[in-house]
Amino acid sequence: MSTQPGLFSADDATRPLADRLRPANLDEFFGQSHLLSAESSLRQALENDRLHSMVFWGPPGTGKTTLARMIAAHSDAQFMSLSAVLSGVKDIRESVADAKALLESSGQRSVLFVDEVHRFNKSQQDAFLPHIEDGTIYFVGATTENPSFELNNALLSRVRVYVLKPLASEDLKNIIDRALQDKERGLGKLDITFSNEHRQALVETADGDARRALVLLDLAVDCAHRDGDKLLIDEAVLKEVTRDSFRQFDKGGDQFYDQISALHKSIRGSDPDAALYWFCRMIDGGCDPTYIARRVLRFASEDIGNADPRAAQLGLYAWDTYSRLGSPEGELAIAHAIVFMACAPKSNAVYTAYKEAMNFVRSTGTEAVPDHLKNAPTSLMKDLGHGKGYRYAHDEEGGFAAGVKYFPDTLPEQEFYSPVERGLEIRIAERLRELRALNRDKLSR
């Protein structure tokens, strides 16, 4: 646990640049205008001294910790910090005891900041509840994961969730410029040559993450070409410091599921260009192409179905091709399937029919198989009436035994499957209308 009465210490060259340049006030804070504009609820709460418990949810490097520190400073509250990675219930109790002692002795409030709060289990999260309720602490949690899934309902009901967004390019440019100009905490005392073109390249690599931008800038200065006291950050330096940098993806986290959702919905929406974009975003971010291939095959059944059965075949081809070729050659086969499926006619008729049939089965219990549909491989079974009266469809006119009932005797006939008027299902729908009409005609006689 760390306790910090003020906000930030003076210049310390041994500290990372990203830590030295933490904003000391709102004027130095870039990004999150939706949270800090004059009309926002958070800004008004701060200015009116109405501090409340909250959770900041957003990607790394978007200002969650910095905002918590500024809230404490703005409210003249003690800032206390816990890491859910390193702390347990004992640390929570000690922090609460310190906050309670300070409140009783001086009346000063405490902001207890919990980083990576989603890593606390239910009992650890529950340990905060009574102290949030009685005002001993103002709880501020930070998480990169969806609070709906990672925080229990009891804690969520006592806090307000604020969503932080990746920083825009202009915000990252301002942060880099401030780092280069600040002589007290930044790099302003150094003679650095860093062109606008190369700054933009650094911004793009940072990908909305202010911490990453400053870490990469710090590395670039260390690797810069030196000419006496002058430092040059050029393309070669940037390639060296950014070669292992990836786009934000977070395998298994919200960004992962949001991007696979965007891919699926782009294919469903028949937009091959957007579908390719999201596919490439995921590959660029380090996603396993096999996972995408599996999802693409799932899409063929769920959203195309009988409108174009070739989609499922192409999905299998893409998956098999990738398993044989690997990356990067095999990724083209997946792209091939994605574009085909985005352009194909769409139908979820089978998907809908399957769900309706499953719900019907679960609601009607275990009904007996009609005798005429039962298997009769032995004389005993035949004597018991198994298979009696069964009409062999191939012996009937048109290969269809009109009027035969295939549902259990105790259940009414059902029509789960309703083909759409797209693709091959147009012809399937015509065929089903003919067969169902023959059935109705036979049964009405």
C-alpha positions, -999 to +999 in steps of 0.1 A: +000+000+000+012+035-007-001+067+009+005+101-007-006+133+010+003+155-020+002+148-057+036+146-074+071+151-063+097+173-080+119+162-109+137+130-104+157+118-133+157+082-121+119+079-125+104+069-159+094+098-181+057+086-180+057+089-142+075+122-141+050+137-165+018+126-147-005+157-149-005+177-118-038+194-126-066+194-151-049+219-174-021+193-180-045+164-186-052+155-222-081+134-234-114+122-217-132+154-225-165+136-222-156+131-185-140+164-177-159+190-197-176+217-178-210+200-182-200+165-172-213+150-140-178+141-128-164+177-133-195+192-115-191+167-087-155+177-082-161+215-084-191+212-060-170+190-036-195+161-039-169+133-039-183+098-045-171+063-050-164+053-086-148+028-110-127+039-140-130+014-169-108+018-199-077+006-218-042+010-204-026+045-206-058+065-207-054+082-173-072+061-147-046+064-120-039+100-128-075+109-125-078+092-092-048+112-079-062+145-092-096+138-076-079+132-042-058+164-046-087+185-058-109+173-028-080+178-003-082+141+005-055+116+014-046+094-015-041+058-007-033+031-032-036-007-034-028-030-062-052-059-065-023-080-079-003-077-047-028-070-020-052-091+001-080-086+027-053-078+053-040-049+033-076-036+028-082-037+065-050-018+072-059+009+046-094+013+060-080+016+096-056+043+085-084+062+067-107+059+098-079+072+121-073+102+099-110+110+096-114+108+134-083+128+142-085+156+116-117+152+096-097+147+064-113+122+039-094+095+021-095+082-015-086+046-016-075+038-051-075+001-062-056-007-094-066-038-114-097-041-091-111-069-113-084-092-099-099-091-065-123-121-058-158-117-044-148-118-008-121-092-013-145-069-031-171-074-003-145-062+022-149-026+009-187-025+011-193-014+048-166+012+046-179+027+014-214+029+029-204+046+062-181+071+044-148+059+059-133+058+024-141+070-011-134+040-033-119+045-067-112+014-087-094+010-120-100-018-144-093-027-181-121-054-179-158-050-182-171-043-146-204-060-155-185-093-156-156-087-132-171-068-103-199-082-081-233-066-081-230-054-044-199-033-052-213-021-085-244-008-068-223+014-045-201+031-072-205+050-104-187+036-135-169+060-158-157+048-192-123+061-204-115+060-241-082+056-260-066+089-265-070+107-298-040+113-320-041+151-312-040+143-275-010+121-279+008+147-300+002+173-272+015+149-246+047+142-267+052+179-273+048+187-236+074+160-228+099+175-253+093+211-240+090+206-202+124+215-187+115+205-151+100+171-155+104+163-192+131+164-218+132+202-224+168+205-213+180+182-241+186+194-277+164+169-295+156+169-332+123+150-338+104+158-370+066+160-372+066+130-395+084+108-370+062+121-341+032+111-361+047+076-365+052+074-328+016+085-322+003+058-344+024+031-327+012+043-292-023+035-304-043+056-279-020+048-249-003+078-234+020+057-212+031+037-242+038+070-261+060+083-233+078+050-228+086+048-265+098+084-265+120+077-235+135+047-253+139+067-285+159+094-267+182+067-252+187+052-287+190+086-306+219+094-328+243+117-309+263+146-323+279+162-292+249+174-271+225+171-300+201+141-303+184+130-335+154+107-335+150+094-370+132+066-388+159+040-379+156+049-342+118+046-343+120+012-360+143+000-333+121+011-304+088+001-320+096-032-336+079-052-308+049-029-304+015-042-312-020-027-315-042-029-285-060-063-286-060-079-251-066-115-259-096-128-240-106-093-227-132-068-239-113-056-269-110-092-280-147-098-279-156-064-292-135-069-323-147-104-331-182-090-326-175-062-351-161-088-376-192-110-372-216-081-376-198-067-406-201-100-424-238-102-414-242-067-427-228-077-461-199-053-459-167-071-471-145-041-467-153-036-430-151-073-425-116-074-439-107-044-418-117-061-385-100-093-396-067-075-402-071-056-370-073-088-351-044-105-370-023-073-365-031-074-328-019-110-324-051-130-325-048-167-333-061-171-369-074-205-360-099-189-336-111-165-363-114-195-388-136-213-362-158-182-358-161-177-396-173-213-399-198-207-371-211-177-391-217-198-422-243-219-402-258-191-381-262-163-406-261-179-441-273-214-436-293-228-466-293-195-484-259-206-497-246-239-483-213-233-501-204-209-473-199-237-448-177-256-473-156-225-479-153-220-441-140-256-437-116-250-466-102-218-450-097-235-417-080-265-433-059-244-455-046-223-426-038-255-406-017-267-436+000-235-445+002-215-413+009-178-412+010-156-432+000-176-463-029-193-447-045-161-436-054-153-472-077-184-472-096-170-442-099-136-459-112-155-489-140-171-468-148-138-450-153-119-483-174-147-498-196-148-467-200-110-465-213-110-501-235-141-498-273-140-493-281-142-456-305-164-437-308-173-400-338-194-406-321-227-396-306-210-366-340-197-355-357-230-362-331-249-341-336-226-311-374-229-314-372-267-317-349-269-287-372-247-266-402-269-277-385-301-267-375-288-233-411-276-226-429-308-237-409-335-219-401-371-231-429-381-255-431-417-270-420-424-305-450-433-326-452-471-334-449-466-372-416-448-367-400-473-343-372-496-354-382-533-359-351-555-364-366-585-346-397-606-348-407-596-312-405-560-321-427-566-351-452-585-330-453-555-307-463-533-336-430-516-341-429-501-377-465-511-384-481-489-410-449-472-419-450-458-455-417-459-473-413-425-489-394-438-520-423-460-529-447-431-528-456-407-557-430-380-560-409-397-533-432-381-506-457-399-483-483-372-479-502-371-447-477-391-426-472-377-391-436-377-378-441-359-345-452-379-313-489-387-313-495-365-283-480-334-298-494-311-325-475-306-357-449-278-356-434-256-383-400-244-369-383-238-402-394-208-423-369-203-452-363-167-463-367-153-498-330-151-505-305-174-522-311-211-524-338-208-497-361-193-523-363-228-539-364-245-506-393-224-495-412-233-528-406-270-522-417-268-486-449-250-496-457-278-520-451-305-495-470-289-467-499-282-491-500-320-500-500-329-463-529-305-456-548-319-486-543-355-475-552-349-439-584-330-448-599-359-468 
